Amino acid sequence: MRVTLGMVILLLVQAATYGGEDDNLNIWRGQGLAEPKIQYLGVGGWLLHWRGEGVLLAPLFSNPSMFGRWPPIAVKADPQRIDAAIGKLQVDDVTMLLIGHGHYDHLLDVPWIMLHHAPAAMAYGSRTVVRMLHLAKVPAQRIKDVEDSMQVVAGCLPERTAVSEPQWQTSSGGHIRALPIQSMHASHLLGYTIASGEAPEGLTELPGSVFGWKQGQSMAWLIDLLDKPNGEVAYRIHFQDSAATAPCGIPVIGPKEKRVDVEILGVGSWRHAHDYPGKLLQATRPRLVLLGHWENFFRNGPGLTKALPGQHVAELVDRVSSLVEGETPPVQIYLPAPFAQMALPQRSP
């Protein structure tokens, strides 16, 4: 894709308008917890294990940047950095790799991880995500387009017509299932979302700039951890891949269905999403809230965790606290550092 001067100016303006970083954040750094637990991998990545299977929410370890401090224009996966990060993790049991949208910070490292570290993983995502993984030489039998089988959300713009009934995707071992839900991506700057739209057909190689890693159809995910052989839902997790204007990404859960145990919220651009995360938390009523995609992944080094400037992370933490106040038992809220671990709540009756 040809990068225009306007694109470069937009990215530089975004970098220049970053305000001061949040200080005095209560960052969780827990380690060595027993299963069941979930681990934050940084940016939009999460990992958990259940009954011998793993589910991975698309991580980024390459963390490209411009001059070591600003959002990048050129992007490329860094196998050395990926290998070093994956070496701290167990991913050889991952059978489901769930991808919410196609921006580089969610998809850039996925091909290398699938081809070199997670041999059993099946990737699920939109048509755009599937096209990009094909270009990266991920075998077709390990990629599934779930765009036409996602849960369509009435009132989410742009409106879509359901092609079929929403379809749960079940892991090869049968212990995990996931439902894609129509969502959207809050704007980055002045109502504009960088790299919005679909990846065009006919691409012959992976893009070299952030503008070529197209968003595609954004999806949230409802993830169930199942007990066998009865298939009872032991835990239910909702993953809001990116901040979204309500009702986008909000699952439709029947009155007799299990409530959500864990809500994972994307922090980036949250102020640009109307009614976020109030309507979502009202619908899911979780027992544990985790905040991801909050840290400055353009500058972070070992042991250094700072908020992404301009994202008002502390304000969102306070907002979430006020939204879940009064719930019984009290809702736990975590702002985790990369690689921190959080215990799943005790199983509800």
matplotlib code that plots the C-alpha trace (Angstrom):
import matplotlib.pyplot as plt

x = [0.0, 1.3, 1.7, 0.5, 1.8, -1.7, -1.4, 2.0, 0.8, -2.2, 0.0, 2.4, -0.4, -1.7, 1.7, 2.1, -1.3, -0.5, -0.8, 1.1, 1.1, -0.9, 1.1, 0.4, -1.6, -2.3, -0.7, -1.1, 2.0, 0.9, 2.9, 3.0, -0.8, -2.5, -4.9, -7.5, -6.0, -5.6, -2.4, -2.1, 0.5, 0.5, -1.3, -4.4, -3.0, -4.3, -3.7, -5.5, -5.5, -8.4, -8.7, -5.5, -6.3, -5.2, -7.0, -4.9, -6.2, -4.0, -0.8, 1.8, 5.4, 7.3, 6.2, 7.5, 7.9, 9.3, 12.5, 11.9, 9.1, 6.3, 3.7, 5.3, 4.6, 6.6, 5.9, 7.3, 7.2, 10.4, 11.0, 13.7, 11.4, 8.5, 10.6, 12.0, 8.5, 6.9, 9.8, 8.2, 4.8, 3.1, 1.4, 1.9, -1.5, -3.3, -6.1, -8.0, -6.5, -9.2, -8.6, -10.9, -9.7, -6.9, -4.8, -1.1, -1.1, -3.4, -2.3, 1.3, 2.9, 0.1, 1.6, 5.0, 3.4, 1.2, 4.0, 6.7, 5.2, 1.5, 1.3, -2.2, -3.8, -6.7, -7.2, -10.6, -11.4, -12.9, -12.4, -9.7, -7.9, -8.1, -6.7, -3.7, -3.0, -3.1, -0.5, 1.7, 1.6, -0.5, -2.0, -5.7, -6.9, -5.7, -7.7, -11.5, -13.5, -16.4, -17.7, -20.9, -21.6, -21.1, -23.9, -25.2, -26.0, -29.1, -28.2, -24.5, -23.3, -22.8, -25.9, -25.5, -28.0, -27.4, -26.3, -27.0, -27.7, -24.8, -22.5, -20.3, -16.8, -15.6, -12.0, -10.6, -10.6, -14.2, -13.3, -13.6, -16.1, -16.2, -18.9, -17.9, -20.1, -20.4, -18.5, -16.6, -13.4, -13.5, -11.8, -8.1, -8.3, -10.9, -13.4, -10.9, -9.9, -6.5, -6.5, -10.3, -12.0, -11.3, -8.1, -8.6, -8.5, -5.5, -2.8, 0.3, 2.4, 2.0, 1.8, 4.8, 3.0, 0.3, -2.1, -2.1, -3.1, -6.8, -9.2, -11.9, -15.0, -14.3, -15.5, -15.9, -15.8, -17.9, -15.7, -17.0, -14.8, -16.7, -16.9, -17.1, -18.9, -22.0, -20.8, -21.8, -20.3, -17.8, -16.7, -17.9, -15.6, -16.4, -13.6, -14.2, -11.3, -11.4, -13.5, -16.8, -19.9, -22.9, -24.5, -21.6, -19.9, -22.5, -23.5, -27.2, -27.4, -30.8, -32.2, -31.6, -28.0, -24.9, -23.8, -20.4, -17.7, -14.8, -15.1, -11.9, -12.1, -9.9, -8.7, -7.4, -9.6, -12.2, -13.2, -14.2, -16.8, -20.3, -21.7, -18.5, -18.2, -21.4, -23.9, -21.5, -21.0, -24.7, -25.4, -22.6, -22.5, -19.1, -17.5, -14.0, -13.0, -9.6, -8.3, -6.0, -4.4, -3.6, 0.2, 2.6, 3.8, 5.9, 8.4, 8.1, 11.2, 11.9, 10.4, 9.0, 5.2, 3.7, 0.3, -0.2, -0.3, -3.6, -5.7, -6.8, -6.3, -6.8, -10.1, -11.4, -10.4, -12.4, -15.3, -15.4, -15.2, -18.2, -20.1, -19.7, -20.1, -22.6, -22.4, -22.4, -19.9, -17.7, -16.3, -12.5, -10.8, -7.3, -5.0, -2.3, 1.3, 2.4, 2.8, 0.9, -1.5, -5.0, -7.0, -10.4, -13.1, -14.5, -17.0, -20.5, -23.4]
y = [0.0, 3.5, 5.7, 9.2, 12.4, 12.9, 9.5, 10.4, 13.8, 12.1, 9.7, 12.4, 14.6, 11.7, 11.3, 15.0, 15.3, 12.7, 14.3, 13.4, 9.9, 8.7, 8.4, 6.5, 3.8, 0.7, -1.8, -5.6, -7.7, -11.1, -14.2, -17.9, -18.3, -21.7, -22.6, -21.5, -18.2, -15.8, -14.0, -10.6, -10.6, -6.9, -4.8, -6.9, -10.3, -12.8, -16.4, -19.0, -22.8, -25.1, -28.9, -29.4, -26.8, -23.2, -20.2, -17.3, -13.8, -12.3, -10.8, -8.4, -8.8, -7.1, -3.6, -1.6, 2.1, 5.2, 6.5, 4.2, 6.4, 7.2, 5.2, 3.6, 4.0, 0.9, -2.3, -5.8, -8.8, -9.3, -13.0, -12.5, -10.5, -12.9, -15.9, -14.3, -13.5, -16.8, -18.6, -17.4, -18.9, -22.2, -22.1, -25.5, -26.6, -23.6, -24.9, -21.6, -18.3, -15.6, -12.4, -9.4, -7.2, -6.9, -3.9, -4.6, -4.4, -7.4, -9.5, -8.7, -11.5, -14.1, -15.9, -16.4, -17.6, -20.1, -21.4, -21.7, -21.9, -23.0, -26.0, -27.0, -23.5, -22.8, -19.0, -17.5, -14.0, -11.9, -12.1, -9.5, -11.4, -14.6, -12.8, -11.5, -14.9, -16.5, -14.0, -15.0, -18.6, -20.0, -23.2, -22.7, -25.6, -23.7, -20.5, -20.0, -17.0, -16.6, -13.2, -14.6, -16.7, -13.9, -12.7, -9.6, -6.8, -4.6, -0.9, -1.5, 0.6, 0.0, -2.3, -5.8, -8.6, -11.9, -14.5, -17.4, -18.2, -17.2, -20.2, -21.1, -22.3, -25.3, -26.2, -29.5, -30.9, -29.8, -27.9, -24.4, -22.6, -19.1, -16.9, -13.9, -10.8, -7.9, -4.9, -1.8, 0.2, 3.5, 6.3, 7.1, 10.9, 13.4, 10.8, 9.0, 5.3, 4.5, 1.6, 1.2, -0.8, -4.3, -5.8, -5.8, -9.0, -9.5, -8.6, -10.6, -9.7, -8.5, -4.7, -2.9, 0.0, 0.4, 1.7, -1.6, -3.7, -3.1, -3.3, -5.4, -6.4, -5.9, -8.6, -9.1, -12.7, -14.6, -17.5, -20.4, -22.8, -26.1, -29.1, -32.5, -34.7, -32.7, -29.5, -27.3, -23.8, -23.5, -20.0, -17.4, -14.6, -11.7, -10.0, -6.6, -6.5, -2.7, 0.1, 0.3, 2.5, 0.7, -1.6, -2.9, -5.9, -6.5, -10.1, -11.2, -13.5, -15.1, -14.8, -18.5, -18.5, -18.2, -14.7, -13.4, -14.2, -12.2, -9.0, -8.0, -4.3, -2.7, 0.7, 2.4, 5.2, 4.5, 8.2, 8.0, 5.3, 6.4, 4.7, 2.7, 0.7, 1.5, -0.3, -3.3, -3.8, -3.3, -6.2, -8.6, -7.9, -9.6, -10.7, -9.8, -6.9, -6.8, -3.8, -4.4, -2.5, 0.3, 0.5, 2.4, -0.4, 2.0, 2.7, -0.1, -2.1, -4.8, -3.7, -0.4, -0.1, 3.3, 4.2, 5.0, 8.8, 10.5, 7.5, 8.7, 5.3, 6.3, 8.0, 4.7, 2.7, 5.1, 4.9, 1.1, 1.2, 3.4, 1.3, -1.9, -0.4, -2.1, -5.5, -8.5, -10.0, -7.0, -6.9, -7.2, -4.8, -5.3, -3.1, -5.8, -5.3, -7.4, -11.1, -10.6, -13.3, -13.0, -15.9, -16.6, -16.0, -18.9, -20.9, -19.6, -21.9]
z = [0.0, -0.9, 2.2, 1.5, 3.1, 4.7, 6.5, 7.9, 9.1, 10.8, 12.7, 13.7, 14.9, 16.9, 18.5, 19.2, 20.9, 23.5, 26.9, 30.0, 31.3, 34.2, 37.4, 40.6, 38.9, 40.9, 38.6, 39.3, 38.9, 40.4, 39.5, 40.3, 40.7, 40.5, 37.8, 36.9, 36.0, 33.1, 32.1, 30.5, 27.7, 26.9, 24.4, 23.4, 24.3, 26.9, 27.7, 29.7, 30.1, 30.8, 31.1, 29.0, 26.3, 25.9, 24.4, 23.2, 22.5, 19.8, 21.4, 20.2, 21.3, 18.4, 19.6, 16.6, 17.2, 15.5, 17.1, 20.0, 21.5, 19.0, 17.1, 14.0, 10.3, 9.1, 10.9, 10.7, 13.1, 15.1, 15.5, 18.1, 20.4, 19.8, 20.7, 23.9, 25.1, 24.1, 26.0, 29.2, 28.4, 27.7, 24.3, 22.9, 24.2, 22.6, 20.4, 19.9, 18.8, 18.8, 16.8, 17.2, 14.3, 11.8, 13.0, 13.2, 17.0, 17.1, 14.2, 13.2, 15.5, 15.1, 12.0, 13.6, 16.8, 15.0, 12.7, 15.3, 18.8, 18.8, 16.4, 17.6, 17.4, 15.1, 14.3, 14.2, 12.8, 10.1, 6.3, 6.5, 9.3, 7.2, 4.1, 6.1, 7.6, 4.2, 3.0, 5.9, 4.7, 7.6, 6.3, 5.2, 7.4, 10.5, 9.8, 10.0, 8.8, 11.3, 10.0, 8.6, 11.8, 14.4, 16.6, 14.8, 17.2, 16.5, 16.5, 15.9, 13.0, 10.2, 10.3, 9.1, 8.3, 9.9, 7.2, 9.5, 13.1, 15.4, 15.7, 18.6, 17.6, 19.7, 20.4, 19.1, 22.6, 23.3, 26.5, 25.2, 22.9, 21.6, 20.1, 17.9, 18.4, 16.0, 17.3, 16.1, 16.8, 18.5, 16.5, 17.1, 16.5, 15.5, 14.5, 12.3, 12.7, 11.3, 8.8, 8.9, 6.2, 4.7, 3.3, -0.4, -2.4, -4.6, -2.1, -2.8, 0.3, 3.9, 4.3, 5.5, 7.1, 9.8, 7.2, 5.3, 8.3, 7.9, 10.7, 8.9, 10.8, 14.5, 16.9, 20.6, 21.9, 24.4, 25.7, 27.7, 29.6, 29.7, 32.0, 30.3, 29.7, 30.4, 28.7, 31.7, 31.5, 34.3, 33.5, 31.0, 29.8, 27.6, 25.7, 24.3, 21.8, 21.4, 23.0, 21.2, 21.2, 22.7, 21.8, 19.6, 21.1, 23.9, 24.0, 24.0, 27.1, 27.9, 31.4, 32.1, 30.7, 32.9, 33.6, 32.7, 35.2, 33.7, 31.6, 29.7, 28.6, 25.9, 27.2, 24.0, 22.7, 25.3, 25.5, 21.8, 22.4, 23.5, 26.6, 27.1, 29.3, 31.1, 28.9, 28.5, 32.3, 32.9, 30.4, 31.5, 35.3, 35.7, 38.9, 37.7, 35.4, 33.6, 31.8, 28.8, 25.9, 28.3, 28.5, 26.3, 24.1, 22.0, 24.8, 27.3, 28.2, 30.8, 34.1, 32.7, 32.5, 31.8, 30.6, 26.9, 27.0, 26.3, 27.2, 30.7, 32.2, 35.8, 34.9, 33.3, 36.4, 38.5, 36.1, 36.2, 40.0, 40.2, 37.7, 39.6, 43.1, 45.2, 43.5, 45.8, 46.2, 45.4, 41.8, 41.6, 39.1, 37.8, 35.7, 35.0, 33.9, 30.9, 32.0, 35.2, 36.3, 37.8, 39.4, 38.0, 40.6, 42.6, 40.5, 40.9, 41.7]

ax = plt.figure().add_subplot(projection="3d")
ax.plot(x, y, z, "-o")
ax.set_aspect("equal")
plt.show()
